[in-house]
Amino acid sequence: MTARAQSVPASSGPPSPPPAPVPPPGHGLLSGKVVVITAAAGTGIGFATAKRCVEEGATVVISDAHERRLNEAADALAELPELAGVRPLAVPCNVTDESQVQRLYDAAVGQHGRFDVAVNNAGLGGKVDVVDMTDEQWSLVLDVTLTGTFRCTRAALRHLYDRAEGGVIVNNASVLGWRAQAGQSHYAAAKAGVMALTRCSAVEAASHNVRINAVSPSLAVHPFLNKVMADEELAELSRREVLGRGAEVWEVANVIAFLASDYATFMTGEVVSVSSQHP
């Protein structure tokens, strides 16, 4: 017998990536909790995290170095049905300034009596090869991304250690803490440092009933990326993802909310990859 020929439709190129899913509704994961989020203005992971925390029942305190955008973010959050016009506390904070960092957490406690979760999201990137990198470029990225996370962790722990209920810290790292990419030595070094800071501080904080974890996104798509990365490079990074697209910022925020919640009570010192990249 001869095998029947199978008709195969002609390919017109690589398949289009599937569309991003719709954000799920809140499920009360953070009901009754007060969450402080740095770098929460704009269109990135920080604002998406604040929005998701509100949708999950939390009271949020947001901060950012850009005061105008911070106020715009607070106004946008107030429009959510969960807040019904009540504007969240918004505290300007540059994480390279220790006094501003202390003021942020003091303000949260002053307004709400406590906070339960600190999300350390502030970071700064850029692209420059090592041979051309100046000391100033290196130091600025490290100061914002790594030392800023350290300052926020230290300030948050000083409050959380005083509470019998403990609390949670979630840091924002990056897959570049594990993977190599040209032009990203300063940012990758900073994010690898955030991972190490997360693990070591988690060991120290465990006896105080404080959990510390981090998320490690690969590619989270938002308009700010176009200011630091060419469209061709963004397209190439998207092609490396098995799902054929970068993450929506709310998809990263969902994992942050999970780590902040009581669904993750046995997790500390972990760095959770939010990625669909294959090795």
C-alpha positions in Angstrom: 0.0 0.0 0.0 1.1 3.5 -0.7 0.9 6.0 2.1 -1.7 8.6 1.5 -0.2 12.0 0.9 -0.9 14.5 3.6 -1.7 18.0 2.5 0.3 20.6 4.5 -0.8 24.2 4.3 1.9 26.5 3.1 3.6 28.5 5.8 3.6 32.2 5.6 6.3 32.7 8.2 6.6 32.2 11.9 3.4 31.9 13.9 2.2 35.0 15.7 2.6 34.9 19.5 -0.5 34.3 21.4 -2.1 37.4 22.9 -1.4 38.1 26.6 -4.2 36.8 28.9 -6.6 39.0 30.7 -5.6 40.0 34.2 -7.5 37.9 36.7 -9.8 39.4 39.3 -8.6 39.8 42.9 -9.1 37.0 45.4 -8.4 38.8 48.7 -4.8 37.5 48.9 -3.7 40.7 50.8 -6.9 41.6 52.6 -6.1 43.7 55.7 -2.4 44.2 54.8 -0.5 47.4 54.4 2.0 47.3 51.5 4.8 49.9 50.8 6.0 49.9 47.2 9.0 51.9 45.9 9.2 53.2 42.3 5.5 52.9 41.9 4.9 55.7 39.4 4.7 55.4 35.6 3.8 52.3 33.6 6.2 49.7 35.0 6.2 46.8 37.5 5.9 49.2 40.5 2.6 50.7 39.5 1.2 47.3 38.3 2.2 45.9 41.7 0.4 48.7 43.6 -2.7 48.1 41.5 -2.6 44.4 42.0 -2.2 44.8 45.8 -5.2 47.1 45.9 -7.2 44.6 43.9 -6.1 41.9 46.4 -7.5 43.9 49.3 -4.4 45.7 50.5 -3.9 49.3 51.7 -0.9 50.6 49.7 1.7 53.3 50.3 3.5 54.3 47.1 6.7 56.1 46.6 8.8 57.3 43.7 11.7 59.8 43.0 9.5 61.6 40.5 7.0 63.6 42.5 4.7 64.6 39.6 4.4 61.1 38.3 3.9 59.8 41.8 0.9 62.0 42.3 -0.5 60.9 39.0 -0.1 57.3 40.1 -1.9 58.0 43.4 -4.8 59.7 41.4 -5.0 56.7 39.1 -5.2 54.2 42.0 -7.9 56.3 43.6 -10.1 55.6 40.6 -10.0 51.8 41.2 -13.4 50.6 42.5 -11.7 49.1 45.5 -10.5 52.5 46.7 -13.7 54.4 45.6 -11.9 57.8 45.3 -9.7 57.4 48.4 -6.2 58.4 47.4 -3.4 56.3 48.8 -0.5 57.8 50.8 2.2 58.9 48.3 5.6 59.7 49.7 8.4 61.1 47.4 11.5 59.0 47.9 14.8 58.8 46.2 16.3 55.5 47.3 19.9 56.9 47.1 19.1 59.2 50.0 19.0 57.5 53.4 16.9 60.2 55.0 14.2 59.9 52.4 14.2 56.1 52.7 13.7 56.4 56.5 11.0 59.0 56.0 9.0 56.7 53.6 8.7 53.9 56.2 8.1 56.3 59.1 5.3 57.9 57.0 3.7 54.5 56.4 3.7 53.7 60.1 2.6 57.2 61.0 -0.4 57.0 58.7 -1.5 53.4 59.2 0.2 52.3 62.5 2.2 49.7 60.7 3.1 48.1 57.4 3.1 44.4 56.7 4.9 44.2 53.3 7.7 46.1 51.6 8.1 45.8 47.9 11.6 47.1 46.9 11.1 47.8 43.2 13.4 50.8 42.5 16.1 50.1 39.9 18.1 51.9 37.2 19.4 50.4 33.9 21.1 51.5 30.8 23.3 50.0 28.1 27.1 50.5 27.8 30.0 48.2 27.2 32.5 47.8 30.0 35.3 49.3 27.9 33.3 52.5 27.6 31.7 52.6 31.0 32.6 55.4 33.4 32.9 55.1 37.1 29.9 57.4 37.4 27.7 55.2 35.2 28.7 52.1 37.1 28.2 53.7 40.5 24.8 55.3 39.7 23.3 52.0 38.6 24.7 50.1 41.6 23.6 52.9 44.0 20.0 52.9 42.9 19.5 49.2 42.1 21.6 47.4 44.7 22.4 49.9 47.5 18.9 51.4 47.2 17.4 47.9 47.8 19.8 47.5 50.8 18.7 50.8 52.2 15.0 50.0 51.9 15.5 46.5 53.3 17.4 47.8 56.3 14.8 50.5 57.0 11.9 48.1 56.6 13.5 45.5 58.8 13.9 48.0 61.6 10.2 48.4 61.7 9.2 44.8 61.0 11.5 43.4 63.7 9.5 45.2 66.3 6.3 43.5 65.3 5.3 40.1 66.7 3.4 39.4 63.4 6.6 39.9 61.4 6.2 40.8 57.8 7.3 40.3 54.2 9.8 41.9 51.9 9.8 41.3 48.1 12.7 42.5 46.0 12.8 43.0 42.3 15.8 41.3 40.7 16.3 40.2 37.1 17.2 37.2 35.1 20.4 39.2 34.2 21.5 38.3 37.7 22.0 34.8 36.2 22.4 35.4 32.5 24.9 37.3 30.4 23.9 40.2 28.0 26.3 42.6 26.4 26.2 46.2 27.6 24.5 45.2 30.9 27.5 44.5 33.2 26.5 47.2 35.8 22.8 46.3 35.8 23.5 42.5 35.9 26.0 43.0 38.7 23.5 45.0 40.7 20.7 42.5 40.2 23.0 39.6 41.1 23.7 41.6 44.3 20.0 41.9 44.9 19.7 38.1 44.7 22.5 37.7 47.2 21.1 40.3 49.5 17.7 38.6 49.4 19.2 35.2 50.4 21.5 36.5 53.2 19.0 38.9 54.7 16.3 36.2 54.7 18.5 34.0 56.9 19.0 36.8 59.3 15.3 37.8 59.3 13.8 34.3 59.7 14.0 34.3 63.5 12.0 37.6 63.5 9.2 36.1 61.5 10.1 38.1 58.4 10.2 36.5 55.0 12.3 38.0 52.2 12.1 36.8 48.6 12.7 38.2 45.2 11.2 38.0 41.7 13.5 37.7 38.7 11.7 38.9 35.5 13.2 38.2 32.1 11.3 40.8 29.9 8.5 42.9 31.2 7.0 45.0 28.5 6.2 48.7 29.2 6.7 52.0 27.3 9.8 53.0 29.3 11.8 50.2 27.7 11.7 52.0 24.4 13.7 54.8 26.0 16.6 52.5 26.9 16.3 49.8 24.2 15.9 49.7 20.5 12.8 48.1 19.0 15.0 45.5 17.2 16.5 44.5 20.5 13.1 44.3 22.2 11.8 42.1 19.4 14.8 39.8 19.7 14.4 39.4 23.4 10.7 38.6 22.9 11.6 35.9 20.3 13.8 34.2 23.0 10.7 33.7 25.2 9.0 30.4 24.6 5.7 32.1 24.8 6.8 34.4 22.0 6.3 37.6 24.0 7.5 39.5 27.0 5.5 39.5 30.2 2.9 42.0 30.9 3.8 44.0 33.9 0.8 42.8 35.8 2.0 39.2 35.3 5.1 40.0 37.3 3.0 41.9 39.8 0.9 38.8 40.3 3.9 36.8 41.4 4.9 39.6 43.8 1.5 39.6 45.3 1.7 35.8 45.8 5.1 36.1 47.6 3.6 38.8 49.8 0.6 36.8 50.7 0.0 34.0 53.2 0.0 31.5 50.3 3.8 31.7 50.4 4.5 31.3 54.2 7.1 28.6 53.7 9.1 30.6 51.1 12.0 32.7 52.2 15.4 33.4 50.6 14.0 32.4 47.2 14.5 34.1 43.9 11.5 33.3 41.7 12.1 33.5 38.0 9.2 35.2 36.1 10.2 34.1 32.7 9.4 31.8 29.7 13.0 31.8 28.3 14.5 28.4 27.6 18.1 27.8 28.7 
